[in-house]
Amino acid sequence: MGVTRTAPWWLTWALLAGLVSLFLGERVFETIAPARAVLSGLGALVVLGCLAWRVASRRSAVGEAREVETLLLLTYAGCVLALVLYFISSTDGMRWLGIEFADDTARRRYLVVLHVLWPTVLAVSLLPALGAQIALGAHRHARAAGAGLEALRVRETATAALTIALAGGFLLVTGWIAAERDVTLDLSYFRTSSPGSATAAMVEGLDEPLRVLLFFPEVNPVKDEALRYFRALARASGRVTIEEHDRVVSPRLAEEHRVTADGTVVLASGGREEHIVLGTGLPAARRALRTLDRTVQERLMALLRERRVAYLTTGHGELNDTASADLVADEGLGGVGTFQELLRLLNYEVRPLGLAEGLGREVPNDAAMVIALGPRRPFLAEELDALDRYLAGGGSLLLALDPESGFDLGPLVPRLGVRYVAETLVDDQQHLRQRGNNSDRRLIVTNRFSAHAATTTPSRARPGGAVLFVGAGHLQEAAADGAGWDGGTRGDAPRPTFIVRSLPSTFADRNGNFEFDEGLEERGSYNLVAAVEVAAGEATKGKASADDPERALSSGARPMRALVYADAGLFTDAVLRSLGLNAALVADGIKWLGGEEALAGVAESEEDIPIRHTRAEDVLWFYSTILGAPALVLTLGLVGVWRRRRRRGGVAS
């Protein structure tokens, strides 16, 4: 049966216009009194007029038309109720009604309830009204032809709009509750790091046993995690005593050890102390606990010895030189901040060394080691002579070179017994895939390590472990024909130990095409890292021009040590942060140069390692997220519709 409407088709749209006028008056022009009065007053009159007209229309309606009019009347009444709730929540409404509160808390509770209630009531009233009006408007012209509209269609449309309004209201309330409660649930992986072999070796190297004092409340989850770590360290070394204290209960002891906050761990040995602040809240301490072993190693190094100085050369386009920062960034390798952090972890102070710092004259006397990371321009002859004299006196040198470098070892060749060959090594069988083209073949990997103190950790790595070299050259033993230098004999010369070699599938790419060319290039295990050590008093023998042989022969002279790497990219942030075995190789090398090879080993860490994607992988993930997920949802929806229609067709047949 059809229905005939008596109210005009535009009445609901007039109601909407009245509400918009009210919004403009109360929100947009609230500071302009005349405009607010006109817009708000006009809007209120329009809304009330629409309600009155709908009441009259319902009285004259019969049959299904009366059902439709009743539905619309209820929605109109809901809009008016929402306005009433808004009015009594406004400042003017509360003042006009004389509503007062005992305190701010009561006022806030009152306003919170109304500020959530009136928008919800307005939404669940206005949206069904608009839905019903749309259903009615579709048949506005059919009424003139004597056709009516089924009330069922109007109710279904209004119900659908009501569902949307209720869902929106639910989301609104849920969002408000979440903002007020502000509870964060951390589901990330968490585990306190365990003490590594290097940490136990450091404890063994202390002159006196290690005393660990934990200042925590009696019951605390962070203390439990810290206790688990230090008890494991005590079992591994046998030279650790653990004490638990409450800072409030033992104020004098806390003052004696300069502890000012709960959650502090004090490491004491030989009259020296180091502090580790973990805090008492487990969520905030999770990050520190993941890397606790690394932090303990850093503090133990400070207890073992005084801070040493490591000089990084500058002024030749080194990776640590600010003039090379843009170039390194363009290659996507980052800087060498991680390497410098590693030096500080091992209790070294990092200082620059260039012409301004005296490299053209002498290496400073306080230099524990000198490091040159990928110099792109040659050193002055005076700078090389200063390094040569430094090595002759028992210094420690780390050289990391690149094929693109213009650096020339010069007088350091006979001193080190190593030559650098600036030919990029390429491996078309075993390499890291990054860009997806042949240039990736210069990202060679290897697991060929010699038994040497500078490769302690990599040589003990489990099967499958390998280190990455980024566009490396290769090294050769100098004077391979057996002749000495400067008239010396073979026995007078240093004998380098090549401690890392490439895989047999590697070849030197002489024409730069990243392809193996038979006859021009040769596959083999190329030397990547060389370790050179000359005992105290022998460092000056291989060079007749040494300025002061007595210096090296004097009592207490230390051995000359040097590490030469055929790749400088090994020391960049992008490599050290992502590849733990690379970091271990570098750390073991630093410890060996500093005469601390007994401390070789890695710091145990449970920290999340960032996953590095190639550009192709990033593109794949992007389009999978943007296009793949919606396509999957659409496909599942179409399959569901098809199955429902198929079932209906079967029932009908």
Rosetta blueprint (number, residue, H / E / L):
1 M L
2 G L
3 V L
4 T L
5 R L
6 T L
7 A L
8 P L
9 W L
10 W L
11 L H
12 T H
13 W H
14 A H
15 L H
16 L H
17 A H
18 G H
19 L H
20 V H
21 S H
22 L H
23 F H
24 L H
25 G H
26 E H
27 R H
28 V H
29 F L
30 E L
31 T L
32 I L
33 A H
34 P H
35 A H
36 R H
37 A H
38 V H
39 L H
40 S H
41 G H
42 L H
43 G H
44 A H
45 L H
46 V H
47 V H
48 L H
49 G H
50 C H
51 L H
52 A H
53 W H
54 R H
55 V H
56 A H
57 S H
58 R H
59 R H
60 S H
61 A L
62 V L
63 G L
64 E H
65 A H
66 R H
67 E H
68 V H
69 E H
70 T H
71 L H
72 L H
73 L H
74 L H
75 T H
76 Y H
77 A H
78 G H
79 C H
80 V H
81 L H
82 A H
83 L H
84 V H
85 L H
86 Y H
87 F H
88 I H
89 S H
90 S L
91 T H
92 D H
93 G H
94 M H
95 R H
96 W H
97 L H
98 G L
99 I L
100 E L
101 F L
102 A L
103 D L
104 D H
105 T H
106 A H
107 R H
108 R H
109 R H
110 Y H
111 L H
112 V H
113 V H
114 L H
115 H H
116 V H
117 L H
118 W H
119 P H
120 T H
121 V H
122 L H
123 A H
124 V H
125 S H
126 L H
127 L H
128 P H
129 A H
130 L H
131 G H
132 A H
133 Q H
134 I H
135 A H
136 L H
137 G H
138 A L
139 H L
140 R H
141 H H
142 A H
143 R H
144 A H
145 A L
146 G L
147 A L
148 G L
149 L L
150 E L
151 A H
152 L H
153 R H
154 V H
155 R H
156 E H
157 T H
158 A H
159 T H
160 A H
161 A H
162 L H
163 T H
164 I H
165 A H
166 L H
167 A H
168 G H
169 G H
170 F H
171 L H
172 L H
173 V H
174 T H
175 G H
176 W H
177 I H
178 A H
179 A H
180 E H
181 R H
182 D L
183 V L
184 T L
185 L L
186 D L
187 L L
188 S L
189 Y L
190 F L
191 R L
192 T L
193 S L
194 S L
195 P L
196 G L
197 S H
198 A H
199 T H
200 A H
201 A H
202 M H
203 V H
204 E H
205 G H
206 L L
207 D L
208 E L
209 P L
210 L E
211 R E
212 V E
213 L E
214 L E
215 F E
216 F L
217 P L
218 E L
219 V L
220 N L
221 P H
222 V H
223 K H
224 D H
225 E H
226 A H
227 L H
228 R H
229 Y H
230 F H
231 R H
232 A H
233 L H
234 A H
235 R H
236 A H
237 S H
238 G L
239 R L
240 V E
241 T E
242 I E
243 E E
244 E E
245 H E
246 D L
247 R L
248 V L
249 V L
250 S L
251 P H
252 R H
253 L H
254 A H
255 E H
256 E H
257 H L
258 R L
259 V L
260 T L
261 A L
262 D L
263 G L
264 T E
265 V E
266 V E
267 L E
268 A E
269 S E
270 G L
271 G L
272 R E
273 E E
274 E E
275 H E
276 I E
277 V E
278 L L
279 G L
280 T L
281 G L
282 L H
283 P H
284 A H
285 A H
286 R H
287 R H
288 A H
289 L H
290 R H
291 T L
292 L H
293 D H
294 R H
295 T H
296 V H
297 Q H
298 E H
299 R H
300 L H
301 M H
302 A H
303 L H
304 L H
305 R L
306 E L
307 R L
308 R E
309 V E
310 A E
311 Y E
312 L E
313 T E
314 T L
315 G L
316 H L
317 G L
318 E L
319 L L
320 N L
321 D L
322 T H
323 A H
324 S H
325 A H
326 D H
327 L H
328 V H
329 A H
330 D H
331 E L
332 G L
333 L L
334 G L
335 G L
336 V L
337 G H
338 T H
339 F H
340 Q H
341 E H
342 L H
343 L H
344 R H
345 L H
346 L L
347 N L
348 Y E
349 E E
350 V E
351 R E
352 P E
353 L E
354 G L
355 L H
356 A H
357 E H
358 G L
359 L L
360 G L
361 R L
362 E L
363 V L
364 P L
365 N L
366 D L
367 A E
368 A E
369 M E
370 V E
371 I E
372 A E
373 L E
374 G L
375 P L
376 R L
377 R L
378 P L
379 F L
380 L L
381 A H
382 E H
383 E H
384 L H
385 D H
386 A H
387 L H
388 D H
389 R H
390 Y H
391 L H
392 A H
393 G L
394 G L
395 G L
396 S E
397 L E
398 L E
399 L E
400 A E
401 L L
402 D L
403 P L
404 E L
405 S L
406 G L
407 F L
408 D L
409 L L
410 G L
411 P L
412 L H
413 V H
414 P H
415 R H
416 L H
417 G L
418 V E
419 R E
420 Y E
421 V E
422 A L
423 E L
424 T L
425 L E
426 V E
427 D L
428 D L
429 Q L
430 Q L
431 H E
432 L L
433 R L
434 Q L
435 R L
436 G L
437 N L
438 N H
439 S H
440 D H
441 R H
442 R H
443 L E
444 I E
445 V E
446 T E
447 N L
448 R E
449 F E
450 S L
451 A L
452 H L
453 A H
454 A H
455 T H
456 T H
457 T H
458 P H
459 S H
460 R L
461 A L
462 R L
463 P L
464 G L
465 G L
466 A L
467 V E
468 L E
469 F E
470 V E
471 G L
472 A L
473 G L
474 H E
475 L E
476 Q E
477 E E
478 A L
479 A L
480 A L
481 D L
482 G L
483 A L
484 G L
485 W L
486 D L
487 G L
488 G L
489 T L
490 R H
491 G H
492 D H
493 A L
494 P L
495 R L
496 P L
497 T E
498 F E
499 I E
500 V E
501 R E
502 S L
503 L L
504 P L
505 S L
506 T L
507 F E
508 A E
509 D L
510 R L
511 N L
512 G L
513 N L
514 F L
515 E L
516 F L
517 D L
518 E E
519 G L
520 L L
521 E E
522 E L
523 R E
524 G L
525 S L
526 Y L
527 N E
528 L E
529 V E
530 A E
531 A E
532 V E
533 E E
534 V E
535 A L
536 A L
537 G L
538 E L
539 A L
540 T L
541 K L
542 G L
543 K L
544 A L
545 S L
546 A L
547 D L
548 D L
549 P H
550 E H
551 R H
552 A H
553 L H
554 S L
555 S L
556 G L
557 A L
558 R L
559 P L
560 M E
561 R E
562 A E
563 L E
564 V E
565 Y E
566 A L
567 D L
568 A L
569 G H
570 L H
571 F H
572 T L
573 D H
574 A H
575 V H
576 L H
577 R L
578 S L
579 L L
580 G H
581 L H
582 N H
583 A H
584 A H
585 L H
586 V H
587 A H
588 D H
589 G H
590 I H
591 K H
592 W H
593 L H
594 G L
595 G L
596 E L
597 E H
598 A H
599 L H
600 A L
601 G L
602 V L
603 A L
604 E L
605 S L
606 E L
607 E L
608 D L
609 I L
610 P L
611 I L
612 R L
613 H L
614 T L
615 R H
616 A H
617 E H
618 D H
619 V H
620 L H
621 W H
622 F H
623 Y H
624 S H
625 T H
626 I H
627 L H
628 G H
629 A H
630 P H
631 A H
632 L H
633 V H
634 L H
635 T H
636 L H
637 G H
638 L H
639 V H
640 G H
641 V H
642 W H
643 R H
644 R H
645 R H
646 R H
647 R H
648 R H
649 G H
650 G H
651 V H
652 A H
653 S L
